Amino acid sequence: MEKLAAKIYGEALFETAREVGKIDAILEEIGQISEVFSQNPDFDRLMRHPGIPRQEKLKALENVFGGRICGELMGFLEIVVQKERFGELPGAFGYFADSVKKLRKIGVAKVTAAAELTEEQKAVIKKRLLEITEYVDLELHFDTDASLIGGLVIRIDDRVADSSIRTKMNTMKEQLLKIQLG
């Protein structure tokens, strides 16, 4: 239920931003708002606390963000507080950012290698992925996992390309176990 609510709120914010032509501005302001909450956990707890009246929360929002963010985003925050869905804000902001990436054809890929990759290797991987996908740019996240032995595991959205030696060895093992010795 929570993920659905975050999606609905994020989608509403994204559509509003598109309609008023403020996608970039709202994306930047979302980053600033997220930073305020991460640097001020007491403020975040205040906004999430069920015992604090909505009017006090709205007043706190106005004191912190009034005049610093666009009216559309301020209105969005007020609705989230009035509907007591403040806990959905990180998910809604994440959905908004993902929607912007999708609109701009920016993919997100996680690349896992057995050893640390050089910058040159990372650039080659990015170039090759851009050639074989519909994306115009990629946000790459690199990780290492020595248990892969060699090769790469690349995840983009719900697709996985696994060329690791570990997987190849496991596949070979399964095939060998299936062989019936007569």
Secondary structure, DSSP 8 states (H G I E B T S, - for coil): -HHHHHHHHHHHHHHHHHHHT-HHHHHHHHHHHHHHHHH-HHHHHHHH-TTS-HHHHHHHHHHHHTTTS-HHHHHHHHHHHHTT-GGGHHHHHHHHHHHHHHHTTEEEEEEEESS---HHHHHHHHHHHHHHSS-SEEEEEEEE-GGG-SSEEEEETTEEEE--HHHHHHHHHHHHHH----
